[in-house]
């Protein structure tokens, strides 16, 4: 599911737990795409790949 979001670079936000931030960063780097994240509180982030 995450690879599909990275490949498609859609504007849909992916909700992840903060403990998975490093994994998202590494996946985005491997796919050579950027991403942005918004803090949703309680250790949750909304991530968008671009």
N, C-alpha and C positions, 0 to 999 in steps of 0.2 A: 504494500500500500504506500509506504513512504517513497520507494523508488518510482512508483507511478506518478506521485505528486511532483517529485523532483524532475522527472523527464518531461512532464506536461507543463511545469511552471505555471500552474493555474493560480488565480487570485483567491482560491479557496484556502482558508486558514486550516492548518493542521494543529490540533490541540495535543500538546505533549507535557509530560511531567518534567520538571526542571532536572531531575536526575538523568534524563536522556539527552540533555543539551549537547554534550560532547559527541554523542553518536550522530546527531543531526548535523553538527558542524563538520564532522569527518565525511559524512555521506555527501553533503553539499560540495565540499572541497573535491572529492573524488569525481563528482559529476560536473565540476567546474561551473557551478551556479551559485548565485548569491542568495541570501535569505535575510529576512528581518523577523524580529520577534516582539511580541507585546506581552507584558506581564499581566496575567489574569488574576493573580493573587493565589494564595494558598499553594505555592510551588507549581503552578500551571502556567504554560506559555502558549500563545497562539503564534504559529510559525507560518510564514508565507515565503515561498521560493520564487526567485526572479532572476 
